[in-house]
Amino acid sequence: MTAPKVSVIVPVYNCRPSVEGALRSVFEQTLGTGPVEVIAVDDGSTDGSGAELDRLAGLHPSLTVVHQPNSGGPGGPRNTAIEVARGEFLFFLDADDRLGPEALERMCAVAGEQGTDIVIGNYVGVGRGVARFDADVPRVTVDDPDFDVYGRSLTAHKLFRRDLVQRHGVRFPEGLLSGEDKVFTAHALLHSAGVSIVAGYDCYYLVERDDGTSIMQSGGARPAEYFAKAARPLLENVMAHTKPGPVRDRMLVRHFQRDVLHRFNGTFLAGSADDRRTTRDAVRNLCEDFLTPAVLMRMPARHRLLAHCARSGHQELLSKIIEAGRAPGPIPVMVDRQRAYALYPGFREPGAAIPDAYFDVTDRLRVRRRLTSLGWDGDRLRVGGTAVLDGIDPATGSVALLLRDKKSGAEHRVPAQGDGEGGFTAGIDPATAASGAPLPPGAWDLHVEVRVGELAWEGRLGADRDPEVALPPARLAAAGNGGAVVSPFLTREYGNLTVGVASGAGGLEGLLRVEEIGWDGGARLRLRGHLSASAGAAGAFALTLRVEPRRGGAGRTAAAECTRRDGRVDFSAVADLRGLPAGRFDVRLEIGTGGETARIRVPLAHAPKDAAVPCAALGLRRAAYYRTGGGNLAVHVVPGRVGALARSAGRRLGRKAR
């Protein structure tokens, strides 16, 4: 018998309302039913789930049902199924959840292409939060310094190569209501040769029960079982399968924060005296056995303090710190010279004797910032936003914008006006932004800085912005001799705000907008349009229309008439083409500013319908303008009749011009 590609393992305990939907999502996989075997293990259900599984098995030959007495948690039935599974891969599906139709096909394909042992398909939460992945990752290992796959998700809802599981004896703890999947997955990850992530497709839907009867909704495992069968094995596996160093420390930090100290919560405060004592004792023992100073100081202040209280026996202070962490709003922060401290209970209290370093959040504070407005105000680019530090009164700090060049690393500071409540406005004047001097050419990233006392925190500005914020157009702004082309834009990867600066004539092409092209009273070619420019820079340049032959000889020039108004310069130019020899001519606008000259091809957005000039206007020659293959304006002068010329021009519109 041919072995299946995937064995889908479904532990079932009192899930009759949802188990059919979960299994249907497997039967409908695009991978097909032949390559998939389904092993559903009824773990002593009392609601008729076992009978429902038997009914479904009669309809679907790929479904195998195993009945066993209740084992006290999902680990037992999963282990039972592992022993009988024949697939190249194992996938664990809970009876409340479901798969996306293409999930197994996509995950198996990636595992085959990359040779990876574990594949994570993106998760969707239905009534609950889940870990989400932003981009596909073809292959990563648990010790990769740039992507912490170990810390992202330790649920068992993944594709595992069966050989990995069998070869290393990876199994679930039994008799445990929660946390068993973390032990299995962490153990498998520590032995895996590689992990793939399918982020571009929603593979697994984790569904919260409406009636609140799931294991996690009902409180999960009791403290004694949880710490003995889940938390301690997690830490022991890390110590057994990693070397001392940053990778091990990162994993231990993850487990202490999310798998040990997380038990100091509202349930702990409301629990019985025995449960509270069991939790405190278990956490203290784990801290004494596994928590090194390096791991302790890598954790946030709250977790440092919880660990300290558990180790030192500060029961009353422990409860106060838990309550402070559950209160709405951030913990207040105090800046003292060059450090910032979270003011949890016990800070500098003589009886507590806790080192200040445990309260230190200097390197963990982040500026919460938002771009709320952006636009031109004369020569200035006006930027508005909010910038706050959690726990610190905005009125005690000052705000500034930092302009930092991508290539050179040069930095310039632009003061901002704060409103005392976290809001700010700042005006970037290209003529003075560089400490009173013109801002040099470059791509200047915008950062917002919040300074409190001797400390300062900063963050990139723009990715988080109000929906109505729109990019203002590029324009010529006053900055030294002749001005500079200033182009605000959002970075491609994260959408942060950057200001491009090009001095003199550089970048002027992007400011040109042609609104009308046509003939004016015969053989007079007329152009009308505008350039974006601030009032301070509008008088610093001149425009000339040039009609230039491609093969040498005389052309035509015409000075443009300009009308300046706020934010733009309207121009109109007319070139007299009478007397031009036969040939092809390119049309350019010459723009002079700051001692430099830009010669810009005139864009022609659409092929003209009536482009020929009457023959009387040119004597014995006729002319038509047309759109080149590059989308620019050109003129063709030939002898002949007007009708023939017009037909010739029309034929040229359908092919790339020379």
C-alpha positions as CSV (number, residue, x, y, z in Angstrom):
1,M,0.0,0.0,0.0
2,T,1.4,3.4,-1.0
3,A,2.1,5.6,2.1
4,P,0.1,8.8,2.3
5,K,1.8,12.2,1.9
6,V,0.3,13.6,5.1
7,S,-1.3,12.1,8.2
8,V,-3.7,14.6,9.7
9,I,-4.1,13.9,13.4
10,V,-7.2,15.2,15.2
11,P,-7.7,14.7,19.0
12,V,-11.4,14.7,19.8
13,Y,-13.0,15.2,23.2
14,N,-16.6,16.4,23.4
15,C,-16.4,18.4,20.1
16,R,-19.5,17.0,18.4
17,P,-20.8,20.4,17.1
18,S,-17.5,21.2,15.4
19,V,-15.7,18.0,14.5
20,E,-17.6,17.4,11.2
21,G,-16.6,20.9,10.0
22,A,-13.0,20.4,11.0
23,L,-12.8,17.0,9.1
24,R,-14.6,18.4,6.1
25,S,-11.8,21.0,5.7
26,V,-9.4,18.1,5.4
27,F,-11.6,16.0,3.0
28,E,-11.9,19.1,0.7
29,Q,-8.1,19.8,0.5
30,T,-6.8,20.4,-3.0
31,L,-4.0,17.9,-2.3
32,G,-6.8,15.3,-2.6
33,T,-7.9,12.5,-0.3
34,G,-5.6,9.8,-1.7
35,P,-2.4,11.5,-0.4
36,V,-4.0,12.3,3.0
37,E,-4.9,9.9,5.8
38,V,-6.9,11.3,8.7
39,I,-6.5,9.8,12.2
40,A,-9.2,11.0,14.7
41,V,-8.7,9.8,18.2
42,D,-11.8,9.9,20.4
43,D,-10.3,10.5,23.9
44,G,-13.3,9.2,25.9
45,S,-15.9,11.7,24.7
46,T,-19.2,11.8,26.6
47,D,-21.2,13.9,24.1
48,G,-21.6,11.5,21.2
49,S,-18.4,12.7,19.4
50,G,-17.2,9.1,19.1
51,A,-20.4,8.0,17.3
52,E,-20.2,11.0,15.0
53,L,-16.6,10.0,14.1
54,D,-17.7,6.4,13.3
55,R,-20.5,7.8,11.1
56,L,-18.1,10.0,9.2
57,A,-15.6,7.1,8.8
58,G,-18.3,5.1,7.0
59,L,-18.5,8.0,4.5
60,H,-14.8,8.7,4.1
61,P,-12.4,5.8,3.6
62,S,-9.4,8.0,4.4
63,L,-10.7,8.5,8.0
64,T,-9.5,6.2,10.7
65,V,-11.1,6.4,14.1
66,V,-9.4,5.3,17.3
67,H,-11.4,5.1,20.6
68,Q,-9.6,5.2,24.0
69,P,-10.3,6.1,27.6
70,N,-9.9,9.7,28.5
71,S,-6.3,10.6,29.1
72,G,-6.7,14.0,30.6
73,G,-5.5,16.2,27.8
74,P,-4.9,16.4,24.0
75,G,-1.3,15.1,24.3
76,G,-2.4,11.4,24.8
77,P,-4.6,11.1,21.7
78,R,-2.0,12.8,19.6
79,N,0.7,10.4,20.7
80,T,-1.6,7.5,20.0
81,A,-2.1,8.7,16.4
82,I,1.6,9.3,15.9
83,E,2.3,5.6,16.6
84,V,-0.1,4.5,13.8
85,A,0.5,7.3,11.3
86,R,2.1,6.4,7.9
87,G,2.4,9.8,6.2
88,E,5.7,11.4,5.2
89,F,4.4,14.4,7.1
90,L,2.2,14.9,10.2
91,F,-0.2,17.7,10.7
92,F,-2.1,18.4,13.9
93,L,-5.6,19.7,13.6
94,D,-7.8,20.5,16.6
95,A,-11.5,19.5,16.3
96,D,-12.6,23.1,16.8
97,D,-10.5,24.5,14.0
98,R,-10.3,24.1,10.2
99,L,-7.8,24.3,7.3
100,G,-7.8,26.5,4.3
101,P,-8.6,24.5,1.1
102,E,-5.0,24.7,-0.3
103,A,-3.2,24.5,3.0
104,L,-1.7,21.0,2.8
105,E,-0.9,21.3,-0.9
106,R,1.1,24.6,-0.3
107,M,2.9,23.4,2.8
108,C,3.9,20.0,1.3
109,A,5.2,21.8,-1.8
110,V,7.4,24.1,0.2
111,A,8.7,21.3,2.3
112,G,9.6,19.3,-0.8
113,E,11.2,22.3,-2.5
114,Q,13.3,23.4,0.5
115,G,13.8,20.0,2.2
116,T,12.6,21.5,5.5
117,D,11.4,19.5,8.5
118,I,8.7,21.9,9.7
119,V,6.3,24.2,7.7
120,I,4.2,26.9,9.4
121,G,1.2,28.0,7.5
122,N,-0.2,31.4,8.3
123,Y,-2.8,31.6,11.0
124,V,-6.2,33.3,11.1
125,G,-7.9,33.9,14.5
126,V,-11.7,33.5,14.6
127,G,-12.8,35.2,17.8
128,R,-9.3,35.2,19.2
129,G,-5.8,36.6,18.5
130,V,-3.1,34.6,16.7
131,A,0.4,35.0,15.5
132,R,0.6,36.2,11.9
133,F,3.5,36.2,9.5
134,D,4.1,39.1,7.0
135,A,6.2,37.4,4.4
136,D,7.0,33.9,3.1
137,V,10.3,32.5,4.5
138,P,11.6,29.7,2.3
139,R,14.1,28.4,4.9
140,V,15.2,29.5,8.4
141,T,16.8,27.7,11.4
142,V,16.1,28.2,15.1
143,D,19.5,29.9,15.6
144,D,19.0,32.4,12.8
145,P,19.9,35.8,14.4
146,D,17.6,37.8,12.1
147,F,14.3,35.8,12.4
148,D,13.3,34.3,15.7
149,V,11.1,31.5,14.4
150,Y,11.3,29.8,17.8
151,G,9.8,32.7,19.6
152,R,7.0,33.4,17.2
153,S,4.8,30.4,17.6
154,L,5.0,27.1,19.5
155,T,1.5,25.8,18.8
156,A,1.4,22.3,17.2
157,H,-0.7,23.4,14.3
158,K,2.1,22.9,11.8
159,L,3.4,20.4,9.2
160,F,6.1,18.1,10.7
161,R,8.3,15.6,8.9
162,R,7.4,12.3,10.5
163,D,11.0,11.1,10.3
164,L,12.1,14.0,12.5
165,V,9.4,13.2,15.1
166,Q,10.3,9.5,15.2
167,R,14.0,9.8,15.0
168,H,14.3,12.1,18.0
169,G,11.4,10.7,20.0
170,V,9.4,13.9,20.0
171,R,6.2,13.4,21.9
172,F,3.5,15.3,23.8
173,P,3.3,15.3,27.6
174,E,0.2,13.4,28.6
175,G,-2.4,14.2,31.2
176,L,-1.9,17.9,30.7
177,L,-4.8,20.2,29.8
178,S,-2.6,23.0,28.3
179,G,1.0,23.8,27.3
180,E,1.6,20.3,25.9
181,D,1.9,21.6,22.3
182,K,4.7,24.0,23.3
183,V,6.8,21.1,24.6
184,F,6.3,19.1,21.4
185,T,6.9,21.9,19.0
186,A,9.9,23.4,20.8
187,H,11.5,19.9,21.0
188,A,10.9,19.4,17.3
189,L,12.3,22.9,16.4
190,L,15.4,22.3,18.4
191,H,16.1,19.2,16.3
192,S,14.9,20.5,12.9
193,A,17.3,21.1,10.0
194,G,15.1,23.9,8.7
195,V,11.7,25.6,8.9
196,S,9.6,27.1,6.1
197,I,6.8,29.7,6.5
198,V,3.9,30.1,4.1
199,A,2.7,33.6,4.8
200,G,0.9,34.3,1.5
201,Y,-2.0,31.9,2.2
202,D,-4.2,31.6,5.2
203,C,-3.7,27.9,6.1
204,Y,-5.0,27.4,9.6
205,Y,-8.1,28.9,11.3
206,L,-8.1,28.9,15.1
207,V,-11.7,29.1,16.3
208,E,-12.7,30.3,19.7
209,R,-15.7,28.4,21.1
210,D,-18.8,30.5,21.5
211,D,-19.8,28.7,24.7
212,G,-16.5,29.3,26.5
213,T,-15.9,25.6,27.2
214,S,-12.5,25.2,25.5
215,I,-9.5,24.1,27.6
216,M,-7.9,27.6,27.6
217,Q,-11.2,29.4,28.2
218,S,-11.8,27.3,31.3
219,G,-8.4,28.1,32.8
220,G,-6.0,25.5,31.3
221,A,-3.8,23.2,33.4
222,R,-3.5,23.4,37.1
223,P,-0.3,24.9,38.4
224,A,1.3,21.7,39.7
225,E,0.8,19.8,36.4
226,Y,1.6,22.8,34.2
227,F,5.0,23.6,35.8
228,A,6.1,20.0,36.1
229,K,5.0,18.8,32.7
230,A,5.2,21.9,30.5
231,A,7.3,24.8,31.9
232,R,10.2,22.7,33.3
233,P,10.6,20.5,30.2
234,L,10.6,23.5,28.0
235,L,13.6,25.0,29.9
236,E,15.3,21.6,30.2
237,N,15.1,21.1,26.4
238,V,16.7,24.4,25.7
239,M,19.5,23.7,28.1
240,A,20.1,20.2,26.7
241,H,20.0,21.2,23.0
242,T,21.7,24.6,22.7
243,K,25.1,26.0,23.6
244,P,25.6,28.9,26.0
245,G,25.2,32.2,24.2
246,P,22.7,34.6,22.7
247,V,20.5,31.9,21.0
248,R,20.0,30.1,24.3
249,D,19.4,33.3,26.1
250,R,16.8,34.4,23.6
251,M,14.9,31.1,24.0
252,L,15.1,31.3,27.8
253,V,13.8,34.8,27.7
254,R,10.9,33.7,25.6
255,H,10.0,30.8,28.0
256,F,10.3,32.8,31.2
257,Q,8.2,35.7,29.8
258,R,5.5,33.7,28.1
259,D,5.6,30.2,29.7
260,V,6.6,30.8,33.3
261,L,6.1,34.4,34.6
262,H,2.9,34.8,32.6
263,R,1.2,32.7,35.3
264,F,1.4,35.7,37.6
265,N,-1.9,37.2,36.4
266,G,-5.4,37.8,37.4
267,T,-6.1,34.1,37.7
268,F,-3.3,33.9,40.2
269,L,-4.7,36.7,42.3
270,A,-8.1,35.1,42.3
271,G,-6.9,31.6,42.9
272,S,-6.9,29.5,46.1
273,A,-4.1,29.9,48.6
274,D,-2.8,26.5,47.6
275,D,-2.7,27.4,43.9
276,R,-0.9,30.7,44.7
277,R,1.7,28.9,46.9
278,T,2.2,26.2,44.3
279,T,2.8,28.8,41.5
280,R,5.2,30.9,43.7
281,D,7.2,27.8,44.7
282,A,7.4,26.5,41.1
283,V,8.4,29.8,39.7
284,R,11.1,30.3,42.4
285,N,12.5,26.9,41.7
286,L,12.6,27.5,37.9
287,C,14.3,30.9,38.4
288,E,16.9,29.3,40.7
289,D,17.6,26.5,38.2
290,F,17.6,28.4,34.9
291,L,17.4,32.2,35.2
292,T,20.9,33.6,34.7
293,P,21.6,37.4,35.3
294,A,22.0,37.8,31.5
295,V,18.5,36.4,30.8
296,L,17.0,38.4,33.7
297,M,18.3,41.7,32.4
298,R,17.1,40.9,28.8
299,M,13.5,40.8,30.1
300,P,11.2,43.8,30.5
301,A,11.0,45.5,33.9
302,R,7.8,43.9,35.0
303,H,9.1,40.4,34.4
304,R,12.4,41.2,36.2
305,L,10.4,42.3,39.2
306,L,8.1,39.3,39.2
307,A,11.1,37.0,39.1
308,H,12.8,38.9,41.9
309,C,9.7,38.8,44.1
310,A,9.3,35.1,43.5
311,R,12.9,34.4,44.4
312,S,13.0,36.7,47.4
313,G,9.6,35.7,48.9
314,H,8.1,39.2,48.6
315,Q,4.5,37.9,48.4
316,E,2.7,41.2,49.1
317,L,4.9,43.2,46.7
318,L,4.4,40.5,44.1
319,S,0.6,41.0,44.2
320,K,1.0,44.7,44.0
321,I,3.2,44.5,40.9
322,I,0.7,42.1,39.3
323,E,-2.1,44.5,40.0
324,A,-0.1,47.5,38.7
325,G,0.5,45.6,35.4
326,R,-3.2,44.9,35.0
327,A,-4.3,48.5,35.6
328,P,-5.4,50.5,32.6
329,G,-2.8,52.8,31.1
330,P,0.9,52.7,31.1
331,I,3.1,52.5,34.3
332,P,4.4,56.0,35.1
333,V,8.1,56.6,34.2
334,M,10.6,58.8,35.9
335,V,13.7,60.2,34.2
336,D,16.6,60.6,36.6
337,R,19.7,62.1,35.0
338,Q,20.6,59.6,32.2
339,R,18.2,56.7,33.1
340,A,14.5,56.2,33.0
341,Y,12.6,54.0,35.5
342,A,9.2,52.5,35.5
343,L,7.5,53.4,38.8
344,Y,6.3,49.9,39.8
345,P,5.6,49.3,43.5
346,G,8.8,48.8,45.4
347,F,10.9,51.4,43.5
348,R,13.5,52.8,45.9
349,E,11.4,51.6,48.9
350,P,13.9,50.8,51.7
351,G,12.1,47.7,52.8
352,A,12.1,46.2,49.3
353,A,15.8,46.6,48.6
354,I,15.3,46.1,44.8
355,P,18.1,47.4,42.6
356,D,17.2,50.3,40.4
357,A,18.4,48.3,37.4
358,Y,15.3,46.1,37.7
359,F,13.1,49.1,37.1
360,D,15.2,50.5,34.2
361,V,13.3,51.0,31.0
362,T,15.7,53.5,29.3
363,D,16.4,51.2,26.4
364,R,12.9,49.9,26.1
365,L,10.9,53.1,25.8
366,R,9.7,53.7,22.2
367,V,8.2,56.9,20.7
368,R,4.6,56.3,19.7
369,R,4.3,58.6,16.8
370,R,1.8,59.4,14.1
371,L,1.8,61.7,11.1
372,T,-1.3,63.8,11.1
373,S,-0.7,66.5,8.5
374,L,1.8,67.3,5.7
375,G,1.8,70.1,3.1
376,W,3.5,73.1,1.7
377,D,3.3,76.4,3.5
378,G,5.1,78.8,1.2
379,D,8.7,77.7,1.1
380,R,8.3,75.4,4.1
381,L,7.2,71.8,4.2
382,R,4.9,71.8,7.2
383,V,4.8,68.5,9.2
384,G,2.3,67.8,11.9
385,G,2.0,64.8,14.2
386,T,2.0,63.3,17.6
387,A,4.9,61.8,19.5
388,V,4.6,60.4,23.1
389,L,6.5,58.1,25.4
390,D,4.3,55.8,27.4
391,G,4.4,56.7,31.1
392,I,5.9,60.2,30.6
393,D,3.9,63.4,30.7
394,P,4.3,65.0,27.2
395,A,4.5,68.4,28.8
396,T,7.8,67.5,30.4
397,G,9.6,66.9,27.0
398,S,10.5,68.7,23.8
399,V,10.0,67.5,20.3
400,A,12.2,68.0,17.2
401,L,12.5,66.5,13.7
402,L,15.7,64.9,12.6
403,L,16.7,64.9,9.0
404,R,19.2,62.1,8.3
405,D,20.8,61.5,4.9
406,K,20.6,57.8,3.8
407,K,24.1,57.7,2.3
408,S,26.3,60.0,4.2
409,G,24.7,59.7,7.7
410,A,24.6,63.5,8.0
411,E,22.0,64.8,10.4
412,H,20.2,68.1,10.9
413,R,17.7,69.1,13.6
414,V,14.5,71.1,13.0
415,P,12.8,72.3,16.1
416,A,9.1,71.5,16.5
417,Q,6.4,73.3,18.4
418,G,4.7,71.0,20.9
419,D,1.2,71.5,22.3
420,G,2.0,69.9,25.7
421,E,-0.3,66.9,25.0
422,G,1.9,65.0,22.5
423,G,1.0,67.0,19.3
424,F,3.6,68.9,17.4
425,T,4.2,70.9,14.2
426,A,7.4,71.8,12.4
427,G,8.3,73.6,9.3
428,I,11.2,72.3,7.1
429,D,12.7,75.2,5.2
430,P,15.2,73.8,2.6
431,A,17.1,77.2,2.7
432,T,17.9,77.0,6.4
433,A,17.3,73.4,7.5
434,A,21.0,72.6,7.7
435,S,21.8,74.6,10.8
436,G,20.9,77.8,8.9
437,A,22.4,76.7,5.6
438,P,20.7,75.2,2.6
439,L,19.8,71.5,2.9
440,P,22.3,69.6,0.8
441,P,21.1,67.3,-2.0
442,G,20.2,63.8,-0.9
443,A,17.4,61.6,0.5
444,W,16.6,62.8,4.0
445,D,14.7,60.4,6.2
446,L,12.5,62.1,8.8
447,H,12.7,61.0,12.4
448,V,10.9,62.5,15.3
449,E,12.8,62.9,18.6
450,V,11.3,63.3,22.1
451,R,13.8,64.7,24.6
452,V,13.2,64.5,28.4
453,G,16.0,65.9,30.6
454,E,19.3,64.4,29.5
455,L,17.7,61.6,27.5
456,A,16.2,61.4,24.0
457,W,14.3,58.8,22.1
458,E,13.5,58.8,18.4
459,G,11.6,57.0,15.7
460,R,10.9,57.1,11.9
461,L,7.9,59.2,11.0
462,G,5.3,58.4,8.4
463,A,4.4,54.7,8.4
464,D,1.7,55.4,11.0
465,R,-0.4,58.3,9.6
466,D,-3.9,59.6,9.5
467,P,-5.9,58.3,6.4
468,E,-6.4,61.9,5.1
469,V,-2.7,62.6,5.0
470,A,-1.6,62.9,1.3
471,L,1.8,63.5,-0.2
472,P,2.2,67.1,-1.3
473,P,3.7,67.5,-4.8
474,A,7.4,68.1,-5.5
475,R,8.3,71.7,-6.0
476,L,11.2,74.1,-6.4
477,A,11.8,75.7,-3.1
478,A,14.1,78.5,-2.1
479,A,17.4,77.0,-0.9
480,G,20.5,79.0,-1.8
481,N,21.2,80.2,-5.3
482,G,18.5,79.0,-7.7
483,G,16.5,76.9,-5.3
484,A,16.2,73.2,-4.8
485,V,13.7,70.6,-6.0
486,V,12.1,69.1,-2.9
487,S,10.2,65.9,-3.3
488,P,8.5,64.3,-0.3
489,F,7.9,60.6,-0.7
490,L,7.1,57.4,1.2
491,T,9.6,54.6,1.3
492,R,8.6,51.5,-0.5
493,E,9.2,48.9,2.2
494,Y,7.7,50.6,5.3
495,G,6.0,53.7,4.0
496,N,8.1,56.1,6.1
497,L,8.5,59.8,5.1
498,T,11.6,60.9,3.2
499,V,12.4,64.2,1.6
500,G,14.4,64.1,-1.6
501,V,16.4,67.2,-2.3
502,A,18.0,68.0,-5.7
503,S,19.9,71.3,-6.1
504,G,19.7,73.6,-9.1
505,A,18.3,72.2,-12.3
506,G,18.4,68.6,-11.0
507,G,14.9,67.1,-10.6
508,L,13.1,69.8,-12.5
509,E,11.7,67.3,-14.9
510,G,9.4,66.0,-12.3
511,L,7.9,69.4,-11.7
512,L,6.8,70.0,-15.3
513,R,3.2,69.6,-16.2
514,V,2.1,70.2,-19.9
515,E,-1.5,71.1,-20.2
516,E,-1.9,72.1,-23.9
517,I,-0.1,71.5,-27.2
518,G,-1.4,72.9,-30.5
519,W,-1.0,75.2,-33.5
520,D,-1.5,78.9,-33.0
521,G,-2.5,80.8,-36.1
522,G,-0.7,78.5,-38.6
523,A,2.9,77.3,-38.2
524,R,3.2,78.5,-34.6
525,L,3.6,75.6,-32.1
526,R,2.1,76.6,-28.8
527,L,2.8,75.0,-25.4
528,R,1.0,75.8,-22.2
529,G,1.6,74.3,-18.7
530,H,3.1,74.9,-15.3
531,L,5.9,74.1,-12.9
532,S,5.5,73.6,-9.2
533,A,7.5,76.2,-7.3
534,S,7.2,78.1,-4.0
535,A,6.9,81.8,-4.1
536,G,10.4,82.3,-2.9
537,A,11.9,80.3,-5.7
538,A,9.6,81.1,-8.5
539,G,11.6,84.2,-9.7
540,A,14.9,82.2,-9.8
541,F,14.5,80.5,-13.1
542,A,13.7,81.2,-16.8
543,L,12.0,79.0,-19.4
544,T,12.8,78.7,-23.1
545,L,11.0,76.6,-25.7
546,R,13.4,74.9,-28.2
547,V,12.6,73.1,-31.4
548,E,15.9,71.3,-32.3
549,P,16.7,69.3,-35.5
550,R,18.0,65.8,-35.0
551,R,20.6,66.0,-37.8
552,G,22.0,69.4,-37.2
553,G,21.0,72.7,-38.7
554,A,18.9,75.6,-37.5
555,G,16.0,75.2,-35.1
556,R,13.7,77.6,-33.3
557,T,13.7,79.1,-29.8
558,A,11.0,81.1,-28.0
559,A,11.1,82.6,-24.5
560,A,8.2,81.5,-22.4
561,E,5.8,84.0,-20.7
562,C,5.5,83.1,-17.0
563,T,2.8,84.0,-14.5
564,R,3.8,83.3,-10.9
565,R,1.3,82.4,-8.2
566,D,1.3,80.5,-5.0
567,G,2.8,77.0,-5.4
568,R,3.3,77.2,-9.2
569,V,4.5,79.1,-12.3
570,D,2.2,79.0,-15.3
571,F,4.0,79.3,-18.6
572,S,3.0,79.8,-22.3
573,A,5.4,79.7,-25.2
574,V,4.9,79.9,-29.0
575,A,7.6,78.9,-31.5
576,D,7.3,80.1,-35.1
577,L,8.2,77.1,-37.3
578,R,8.0,78.9,-40.7
579,G,11.1,78.4,-42.8
580,L,12.2,75.2,-41.1
581,P,13.8,72.7,-43.5
582,A,12.4,69.3,-44.0
583,G,13.3,66.8,-41.2
584,R,12.4,65.7,-37.7
585,F,12.7,68.0,-34.7
586,D,12.6,67.3,-31.0
587,V,10.9,69.7,-28.7
588,R,12.5,70.7,-25.3
589,L,12.0,73.1,-22.5
590,E,15.1,74.7,-21.3
591,I,14.9,75.7,-17.6
592,G,17.7,77.8,-16.1
593,T,18.1,78.1,-12.3
594,G,21.0,78.7,-10.0
595,G,23.6,79.0,-12.8
596,E,22.5,75.5,-14.1
597,T,20.4,74.6,-17.1
598,A,18.0,71.7,-17.4
599,R,16.9,70.6,-20.9
600,I,13.8,68.6,-20.6
601,R,12.0,66.7,-23.4
602,V,8.3,67.8,-23.5
603,P,6.0,64.9,-22.7
604,L,3.0,64.2,-24.9
605,A,0.5,62.1,-23.1
606,H,-1.7,61.1,-26.0
607,A,-1.3,60.7,-29.8
608,P,-2.8,63.8,-31.5
609,K,-5.8,63.5,-33.7
610,D,-5.3,66.7,-35.8
611,A,-1.6,67.4,-35.7
612,A,-0.9,68.8,-39.2
613,V,-0.5,72.5,-39.9
614,P,-2.0,73.9,-43.1
615,C,0.4,74.1,-46.1
616,A,-0.1,77.8,-46.6
617,A,1.5,78.4,-43.2
618,L,4.9,76.9,-44.3
619,G,4.9,77.8,-48.0
620,L,6.0,74.7,-49.9
621,R,6.5,72.6,-46.7
622,R,4.1,71.0,-44.4
623,A,4.5,70.0,-40.7
624,A,2.8,67.8,-38.1
625,Y,3.7,67.1,-34.5
626,Y,3.5,63.5,-33.1
627,R,4.2,61.4,-30.1
628,T,7.5,59.5,-30.1
629,G,7.9,55.9,-28.9
630,G,9.3,57.4,-25.6
631,G,6.2,59.4,-25.1
632,N,7.7,62.8,-26.0
633,L,6.7,65.6,-28.4
634,A,8.4,65.8,-31.9
635,V,7.7,67.7,-35.1
636,H,8.0,66.3,-38.7
637,V,8.4,68.8,-41.6
638,V,8.1,67.4,-45.1
639,P,7.3,68.6,-48.7
640,G,3.9,67.6,-50.0
641,R,0.2,68.0,-49.6
642,V,-1.4,68.5,-46.3
643,G,-3.6,65.4,-46.7
644,A,-0.7,63.1,-47.4
645,L,1.2,64.6,-44.5
646,A,-1.7,64.0,-42.1
647,R,-2.1,60.4,-43.3
648,S,1.7,59.8,-42.8
649,A,1.5,61.3,-39.3
650,G,-1.4,59.0,-38.5
651,R,0.4,55.9,-39.6
652,R,3.4,56.9,-37.4
653,L,1.2,57.1,-34.4
654,G,0.8,53.3,-34.4
655,R,4.4,52.4,-34.3
656,K,7.5,53.5,-32.5
657,A,8.9,56.7,-34.1
658,R,12.6,56.9,-35.0
